[in-house]
Amino acid sequence: FVGIKPWLGWQGILPRKALKIATHSADLMASRLLDSNELFERLDPERMLREIERPVNDAAEALVREIGETYLAGFWGRLPAFAQRKLVERLQAEIPAVMREFWSSATGRFEEYFDIRHVIVTNLVRDKEKLNEIFWRVGGPELTFFRNIGFWFGFLLGLVQLACWMIWHEPWLMPLFGGLIGLVSDWVALQILFRPLRPKKILGWTFQGKFLARQDQVAKDYALLMASELLTPAHLIEELLRGPALDRIIDLVHRQVREAMDQRLGMALPLVVFALGHERYDEVRKLVAQRILDLIPMASKQVEKYATDALDINETILGRMNSLSPEEFESVLRPAFKENEIVIVIAGAVLGALVGEMQVFFMLGGH
């Protein structure tokens, strides 16, 4: 916002309405273009485990030593190297097993742990420059047309204005015509952008809203931007680790670790609990769960290329956008204008009237 808040000033319509526009885009994405379950089920957990084998092994080794030195200090130091190595290898095998069980538990209900809407809204509201960039790149030709049509309408109506001035020479003509030019040119430009929704033939000419007529190209640009800027593997991982479903993810990991540890220890479980104590045994389980959670961002770089190819977000969005009806497709760009069309039109009228007053000043200033 530039000026004196709350009313004396201006902020771009897109940044000012960022939350509403981002929410609308997110609703379109989640309801018509992408499904969380479908998306994550494209990933092969075995392939991902192979991709992250080295960080998993490194983390397992560090975890065994951390547990040994923290919770088994007297015992750990007396263990021979080969025994310590065996424990490391055992955990290196167990962590992938826990991760497989986590994936199996989440399959079919990934929407409980991942919210596409939240990813889009969070990133667009946080980064308003990115919001602007998306609308400029997707609707660039339409926004340029909106600018240029003002020139041509202003020129044509200005000729009428000139004729009226030469006949009547009344000072009020200039601001009146200026306001009408701004009002009419902006209103007509908005209609040409989005109307008619479907192609119509009039006297052999086919007419359709300029934005809607470019559905194929807009779909390509929009899909590419969403896949490369918003729904990247890095943003998906960030949503898992910082999104509103984080508590559910933590609970699921803790449950999987608890079940895995109790199951692997089997009949030895009471002895281990007795040796460590219930409280310290729970601490060990929580530590293991936390280190598995810590692995997710560490390993995300390793699987980024595979995840990008497997998720195929670009092609998925592109195919589904091309199948949208004109009414649905209009909603990709129209929300940026819809609620503020009256503001745009009135702003054009006010600016036109001010320019008209300037014309009067320059032409009659010496009289």
C-alpha positions in Angstrom: 0.0 0.0 0.0 1.3 3.4 -1.0 -0.2 6.4 0.7 -2.0 7.2 3.9 -3.9 4.2 5.2 -6.7 3.1 5.1 -8.2 5.0 2.2 -5.9 7.7 0.8 -3.6 5.7 -1.4 -3.4 2.6 -3.6 -2.2 -1.0 -3.7 -2.2 -3.3 -6.8 -5.5 -5.2 -7.1 -3.7 -8.6 -7.2 -1.5 -8.1 -4.1 -4.5 -6.5 -2.2 -6.7 -9.4 -2.9 -3.9 -12.0 -2.7 -5.7 -14.2 -0.2 -9.0 -14.3 -2.0 -7.4 -14.9 -5.5 -5.0 -17.5 -4.1 -7.9 -19.3 -2.3 -9.9 -19.4 -5.6 -6.9 -20.7 -7.5 -6.3 -23.4 -4.9 -10.0 -24.4 -4.9 -9.8 -24.8 -8.7 -6.6 -26.8 -8.4 -7.9 -29.2 -5.7 -11.4 -29.7 -7.1 -10.7 -30.0 -10.8 -7.0 -30.4 -11.6 -5.1 -32.4 -8.9 -5.9 -35.1 -6.3 -3.5 -35.7 -3.4 -4.1 -39.4 -3.4 -3.6 -39.8 -7.1 -0.5 -37.6 -6.9 1.4 -39.5 -4.2 0.4 -42.9 -5.4 2.5 -42.2 -8.5 5.5 -42.4 -6.3 7.2 -45.8 -5.8 8.4 -46.1 -2.1 11.0 -48.7 -3.1 12.5 -46.4 -5.7 12.6 -43.5 -3.2 14.3 -45.7 -0.6 16.9 -46.6 -3.1 17.5 -42.9 -3.9 18.0 -42.1 -0.2 20.0 -45.1 0.8 23.1 -43.2 1.7 21.5 -40.5 3.9 19.4 -43.3 5.6 22.5 -45.3 6.4 24.4 -42.2 7.6 21.5 -41.2 9.9 21.1 -44.8 11.2 24.8 -44.9 12.2 24.6 -41.5 13.9 21.4 -42.5 15.7 22.8 -45.8 17.1 25.8 -44.0 18.5 23.6 -41.2 19.9 21.4 -43.8 21.7 24.3 -45.8 22.9 26.2 -42.8 24.3 23.2 -41.1 25.8 21.1 -44.0 27.2 23.6 -46.9 27.5 26.8 -45.0 28.4 28.4 -47.6 30.6 27.4 -50.6 28.4 28.1 -48.9 25.0 31.7 -48.1 25.7 32.5 -51.8 26.5 30.9 -53.1 23.3 33.4 -54.4 20.8 33.5 -52.6 17.4 32.0 -55.5 15.5 29.0 -55.5 17.9 28.4 -51.8 17.5 28.6 -52.3 13.7 26.0 -55.1 13.9 23.6 -52.7 15.7 24.2 -50.0 13.1 23.4 -52.5 10.3 20.3 -53.7 12.1 18.9 -50.1 12.4 19.9 -49.4 8.8 17.6 -52.2 7.8 14.8 -51.2 10.2 14.5 -47.5 9.2 13.4 -48.3 5.6 11.0 -50.9 7.0 9.4 -48.2 9.3 9.2 -45.9 6.3 7.5 -48.6 4.2 4.9 -49.1 6.9 4.4 -45.3 7.2 3.8 -45.1 3.4 1.4 -48.1 3.5 -0.6 -46.6 6.4 -0.9 -43.2 4.5 -1.8 -44.8 1.1 -5.4 -44.0 0.2 -5.7 -41.2 2.6 -2.9 -38.8 1.7 -5.4 -35.9 1.8 -5.3 -36.2 5.6 -1.6 -35.4 5.6 -1.2 -33.1 2.6 -3.4 -30.2 1.5 -2.8 -28.8 -2.0 -4.9 -25.8 -1.2 -2.7 -24.8 1.7 0.5 -25.1 -0.4 -0.9 -22.8 -3.1 -2.5 -20.2 -0.7 0.6 -20.1 1.6 3.1 -19.5 -1.2 1.0 -17.0 -3.2 0.1 -14.9 -0.1 3.6 -15.0 1.2 5.2 -14.1 -2.2 3.0 -11.5 -3.9 5.6 -11.0 -6.6 5.1 -14.6 -7.6 1.3 -14.0 -7.7 1.9 -11.0 -10.0 4.3 -13.0 -12.1 1.8 -15.9 -12.6 -0.9 -13.5 -13.7 1.4 -11.5 -16.0 2.8 -14.7 -17.6 -0.6 -16.4 -18.0 -2.6 -13.4 -18.9 0.1 -11.2 -20.4 -1.5 -10.8 -23.9 -4.9 -9.9 -22.3 -3.4 -7.4 -19.9 -1.5 -5.8 -22.8 -4.7 -5.7 -24.9 -6.5 -4.1 -21.9 -3.8 -1.4 -21.9 -3.8 -0.9 -25.7 -7.5 -0.7 -26.2 -7.6 2.4 -24.1 -5.4 4.1 -26.7 -7.6 3.2 -29.7 -10.9 3.9 -27.9 -9.4 7.1 -26.6 -8.3 8.1 -30.1 -11.7 7.4 -31.8 -13.8 9.0 -29.1 -11.3 11.8 -28.9 -12.1 12.7 -32.5 -15.8 13.0 -31.5 -14.6 15.1 -28.5 -12.6 17.3 -30.8 -15.6 17.9 -33.1 -17.9 18.8 -30.2 -15.3 21.2 -28.8 -15.0 22.9 -32.1 -18.8 23.3 -32.3 -19.6 24.3 -28.7 -16.4 25.3 -27.1 -17.7 24.5 -23.6 -15.2 23.8 -20.8 -17.3 21.0 -19.3 -17.1 19.0 -22.5 -13.5 18.0 -21.8 -13.9 16.3 -18.4 -17.2 14.8 -19.5 -15.7 13.2 -22.6 -12.6 12.2 -20.7 -14.6 10.5 -18.0 -16.8 8.7 -20.7 -13.7 7.6 -22.6 -12.1 6.1 -19.5 -15.5 4.5 -18.5 -16.4 3.1 -21.9 -12.9 1.9 -22.9 -12.3 -0.1 -19.7 -15.8 -1.6 -19.7 -15.6 -2.6 -23.3 -12.0 -4.1 -22.8 -13.3 -6.3 -20.0 -16.2 -7.5 -22.1 -13.9 -8.4 -25.0 -11.5 -10.3 -22.7 -14.1 -12.6 -21.3 -17.2 -12.4 -23.6 -18.6 -14.3 -25.3 -17.7 -17.4 -23.3 -18.2 -19.7 -26.3 -17.3 -19.0 -30.0 -20.1 -17.2 -31.8 -20.4 -16.5 -35.6 -21.6 -13.1 -36.6 -21.7 -12.2 -40.3 -19.1 -15.0 -41.0 -16.7 -13.8 -38.3 -16.1 -15.9 -35.2 -16.0 -14.1 -31.9 -14.9 -15.3 -28.5 -13.4 -13.7 -25.4 -9.7 -13.2 -26.0 -8.7 -15.0 -22.9 -10.9 -18.0 -23.6 -9.8 -18.2 -27.2 -6.3 -18.9 -26.0 -7.2 -21.8 -23.7 -4.5 -24.1 -25.2 -1.6 -21.7 -24.7 -2.9 -20.4 -21.3 -3.2 -24.0 -20.1 0.5 -24.7 -21.1 1.7 -21.5 -19.3 -0.4 -22.1 -16.2 0.6 -25.8 -15.9 4.3 -25.0 -16.3 4.2 -22.2 -13.7 2.3 -24.3 -11.2 4.7 -27.3 -11.6 7.9 -25.3 -11.6 7.0 -22.5 -9.1 4.4 -23.8 -6.6 3.9 -27.5 -6.6 7.6 -28.5 -6.6 8.9 -31.4 -4.5 10.5 -28.8 -2.2 7.2 -27.1 -1.6 5.4 -30.5 -1.1 8.0 -31.5 1.5 7.6 -28.2 3.2 3.8 -28.7 3.4 4.4 -32.1 5.0 6.7 -30.7 7.6 5.2 -27.4 8.3 1.6 -27.6 7.1 -1.6 -27.9 9.2 -1.4 -31.7 9.1 2.1 -31.9 10.7 0.7 -33.2 14.0 -1.0 -36.1 12.3 2.2 -36.9 10.4 4.2 -36.9 13.7 1.6 -39.1 15.4 1.7 -41.5 12.5 5.5 -41.7 12.5 5.6 -42.1 16.3 3.0 -44.9 16.1 4.9 -46.7 13.4 8.2 -46.4 15.3 6.5 -47.6 18.6 5.0 -50.6 16.8 8.2 -51.5 15.0 10.4 -51.3 18.0 8.0 -53.3 20.2 7.5 -55.9 17.5 11.3 -56.3 16.8 12.2 -56.6 20.4 9.5 -59.3 20.9 10.1 -61.3 24.0 13.1 -59.1 25.0 10.8 -56.0 25.3 10.2 -56.4 29.0 13.9 -56.8 29.7 14.8 -53.7 27.7 12.1 -51.7 29.3 13.2 -52.9 32.8 16.9 -52.1 32.0 16.1 -48.6 30.7 13.0 -47.7 32.6 9.7 -46.8 30.9 10.5 -43.1 30.7 13.9 -43.6 29.0 12.5 -46.3 26.7 9.8 -43.8 25.6 12.6 -41.2 25.1 14.4 -43.6 22.8 11.3 -44.2 20.7 10.7 -40.5 20.4 14.3 -39.9 19.4 14.1 -42.6 16.7 10.8 -41.0 15.4 12.3 -37.5 15.4 15.4 -38.7 13.5 13.2 -40.3 10.9 11.2 -37.0 10.5 14.6 -35.2 10.2 15.5 -37.5 7.3 12.6 -36.2 5.2 14.1 -32.8 4.3 17.6 -34.2 4.2 16.6 -36.8 1.7 14.2 -34.6 -0.4 17.1 -33.4 -2.6 18.0 -37.0 -3.4 14.6 -37.8 -4.7 13.7 -34.4 -6.3 14.4 -35.4 -9.9 12.7 -38.7 -9.6 9.7 -37.1 -7.8 9.4 -34.4 -10.5 9.3 -37.0 -13.3 7.0 -39.4 -11.4 4.4 -36.8 -10.2 4.2 -35.4 -13.8 2.3 -32.4 -12.4 2.9 -30.3 -15.5 1.2 -32.7 -17.9 -1.6 -33.6 -15.4 -2.6 -30.0 -15.0 -2.3 -29.3 -18.7 -4.5 -32.2 -19.7 -7.2 -31.3 -17.2 -7.2 -27.6 -18.0 -7.8 -28.3 -21.6 -10.8 -30.3 -20.6 -12.3 -27.4 -18.6 -15.5 -25.9 -19.8 -15.3 -22.2 -20.8 -17.1 -21.3 -17.6 -14.6 -23.1 -15.5 -11.6 -21.9 -17.6 -12.7 -18.3 -17.2 -12.1 -18.6 -13.4 -8.4 -19.0 -13.9 -7.9 -15.3 -14.6 -11.3 -13.6 -14.1 -11.2 -13.5 -10.2 -8.4 -10.9 -10.5 -10.9 -8.6 -12.3 -14.4 -9.8 -11.3 -14.7 -8.3 -7.8 -12.8 -5.2 -8.8 -14.3 -4.5 -12.3 -16.3 -1.6 -10.9 -13.1 -0.2 -9.3 -11.2 -0.5 -12.6 -14.0 1.1 -14.6 -14.5 4.0 -12.1 -10.7 4.5 -11.9 -10.7 4.8 -15.7 -13.5 7.3 -15.6 -11.9 9.4 -12.9 -8.5 9.5 -14.6 -10.2 10.4 -17.9 -12.1 13.2 -16.3 -8.8 14.5 -14.7 -7.1 14.5 -18.1 -10.1 16.4 -19.5 -9.6 19.0 -16.9 -5.9 19.3 -17.8 -6.9 19.8 -21.4 -9.2 22.6 -20.4 -6.5 24.2 -18.3 -3.9 24.1 -21.1 -6.4 25.4 -23.8 -8.1 28.1 -21.7 -5.4 28.9 -19.3 -4.5 32.1 -21.0 -8.1 33.5 -21.1 
